[in-house]
Amino acid sequence: MMKSLVCFSTTRPSGLPRWLFAILSLGILIAACGFPASAQVNVLTQHNTNFRTGLNDSEAILTPANVNAATFGPIFSLPVDGKISAQPLYMSGVNIPGRGTHNVVYVVTLHDSVYAFDADGLSSTPLWQVNFLNPAAGIITETPAELGCATTTANTEMGILGTPVIDSGTQTMYVLAKTKENGTFHFRLHALDTTTGMEKLGGPLDLSASVTGKIGTLMFSTAAKNMMARPGMLLSQGIVYMAFGSNGCDGGGTRGWVLAYDASTLLQLGVFNDTPDNKTAQGNIWMAGNGLASNDAGDIFFSTANGPFDANLGSNDYGSSILKIGWTNGSLVEHDYFTPYNQAALAAQDLDVGSAGVTMLPDQPGTFPHLIIGSGKAGDVYVMNRDNLGQYNPVDNSQIVSYLPATDPSGVGRMFSTAAYWNGNVYFTGQNQGVSQYSITNGQLTLLGRNASVLCCPHTPSISSNENTNGILWIANQNGFSAINAADVTQPTLFSNQKLGVLAHFNTPTIANGRVYVGADMVLQVLGLLGNLQATSGSGQTAPSLGTLAQPLQVTATNPYTGAPVPGVTVTFLDNGKGMFSPNLGVVVTDASGRASVTYRVPQIAGTYTITAAYTLSTTAKFTVNVVGGTATHVIVVSGKNQTGALNTTLAQPLVFQLADAANNGVSGGMITFSANPNSGTFSPMQAVSDSKGKVQTFYTAGTKSGSITVSATYGSFHGAMSETIMPGPAVAVNSLSGNNQKAPAGTALKAQLGVAVVDQYGNGIPGLLVTFNDGGANGTLSASQVTTDVRGRAIVSYTLPATAQVVHIIASSAGVGSFTFTETAQ
């Protein structure tokens, strides 16, 4: 069963001491969270929990198996009025008055608007929207020129920057908005009803604060013009915390401020400034938009940017540090800190420790159960004991649990994002390298792997999982977005989309109930499972050339989240223009049962064809169709022709023919008969039925007849023919053909020519052999004394008798074979 991300309300009743509330809350937590919770998912704070791990471990829908380009992608978008820098928040089962119960995603913009949308995409119209501007009264957002450092932040205006926080128990959303009001600059705390957007608790509250240090009294309002509230808000034990820093360029007297307010009354409870004793105005709190972290005891943890550090000398300046603050005698004060040994060098080079937030780990086995991890712009990683952060060691960082310097080969890279944690693994998204996965054992980080895709500008990642399975790390990178298998980041990226629009700096996605919410400029992009379109009937059919399939091709569209049919979507069937669809050329609308079908006339050319069907933002359904030949019109010679073979042997290659239709498609099922002319050999087989491609084959074994033969394949009145050559055997004799035993007057030519044939054992003439004619000196005349046998093995000459009467013996011989003697009489 999925676990709820929120087990109890964190609102402290007015008048109840914090120490008593802490004890009661811990008891409630143990009681409530010790039993299986309902299958409701809530993401109510930045990076999902006050530990800032970035983990939603109750995601049972999205898995590494279905997050890919074929089944996952952008599924809808929700328009807003400005850039979204804050992480979207999510509440399930919210009862909106007059609108029913909805899963709701809450979005805030730099244009000072708060939106509540149906998180399942039932409508792009907000369930409610509020805006804190009133231009007619002079209340507007701050311009980048007024805020300063515009090229660093790339913000188009300054309104609501940091992520709000929601108390689900009281259905209150706390929002911090900045406005310019007739020339003055204000931060206002709003407490909104999550069901209506209406102000609660007498809000909004115009924030003001002061602290007194060694340089005198510092006023929050004095630096408001150049300050941003980039960190996400924190709700811990009934107290709302907000953190502030400069515009990114350290000017206008900005410092790191933390303000705390009672969540039930909006009364200010405490103020903390991290650099009150030095005239250098730095120590800002940015943390890449990460919220202040808090444990169950109410301790608050955060990192600071470059600035003065003198806490080791008894002062109260904590630049380039990681702080633990809490309550002492009703005041918000420092309880512990860690400052790197090289803080002065880091500060001088603008290498902020506060460029990344802190991540608290769930209780760990070993010597140090309570760990917290920080990093920074230099790329150093600090693993600290939350019970003793280690303070300052001017020599090295050996006082903390472990230290991974930027120079280490397994280092994380420069960090402008906050680490995430899941299932014993810590994930870092360093600049200009791939996502790094580390195991952590007794506080020691060990690099397990790094994704091959280098990210130029990665934002803070989020992780979804179903408890300890199906972990996916989701990360925005500049204006793109990727999903990586969290179990093994070295595997290829599961999904990547580089066209989600302009994303704000430090954009962090929210994953809930099978969907991913990513804020962009003027729009909330929602990614999820594409519509499920399945080929439900008609695939695998066979039809003759230009015929129509016996059954329609049918698809069924279902909602991938509910399994319910999806009516009214337009499905398009495509085959790259080969065949013909009907109706509407294959563009049809699903009926009430989510079904759509078309008839299909197959192409002319035989083969296997793939047909695809899809509708906008759906998976692709695929069909295969087999096209075979139609009515036979001729027989085609395929292979095996022009072979040469020996007597009484089988030709080396089979003789292959194809029964074909008018388009040369093979026609199956035809009985083909083989014959040869002249024929003294045999076929195996003598007849054959054409196969699925219209082909038949036979083997021909020659008999005792040599020479050229014609092999025919006959189907009805259709014939296909090929020629073969059968060679004779070895020459064994010279046989007489003509001209023997003639009589003629002396000195005259014999009427008939003298002809012999050189033959094999079967009487086949052998071409190309030399035959010599000789009359033994009788002084007759031969037309040629040597003749080469022709293709039939023949050698023929003319002979003129000698001038004197006599009997002449003319011998025709072939070397190594034999001879024949002609007897002629000269009268």
Secondary structure, 3 states (H helix, E strand, C coil): CCCCCCCCCCCCCCCCCHHHHHHHHHHHHHHHHCCCCCCCCCECCCCCCCCCCCEECECCCCCCCCCCCCCEEEEEEEEEEEECCCCCEEEEEEEECCCEEEEEEEEECCCCEEEEEECCCCCCCCCEEEECCEHHHCEECECHHHHCCHHHHCCCCECCCCCCEEECCCCEEEEEEEEEECCEEEEEEEEEECCCCCECCCCCEECCCEEEECCEEEECHHHHHHEECCCCCEEECCEEEEEEEECCCCCCCCCCEEEEEECCCCCEEEEEECCCCCCCCCCCCCHHHCCCEECCCCCEEEECCCCCECHHHCCCCECCCEEEEEEECCEEEEEEEEECCCHHHHHHCCCCHHHCCCEECCCCCCCCCCEEEEECCCCCEEEEECCECCEECCCCCCCCCEEECCCCCCCCCCCCCCCEEECCEEEECCCCECCEEEEEECCEEEEEEECCCCECCECCCEEEEECCEEEEEEEEECCEEEEEECCCCCCCCCEEECCCCCCCCCCCCEEECCEEEEECEEEEEEEEECEEEEEEECCCEEEECCCECCCCEEEEEECCCCCCECCCCEEEEECCCCCEEECHHHEEECCCCCEEEEEEECCCCCEEEEEEEECCCECCEEEEEEEECCCCCEEEEEECCCCEEECCCECCCCEEEEEECCCCCECCCCEEEEEEECCCCEEECCEEECCCCCEEEEEEECCCCCEEEEEEEEECCEEEEEEEEEECCCCCEEEEEECCCCEECCCCECCCCEEEEEECCCCCECCCCEEEEECCCCCCEECCCEEECCCCCEEEECEECCCCCEEEEEEEEECCCEEEEEEEEEC
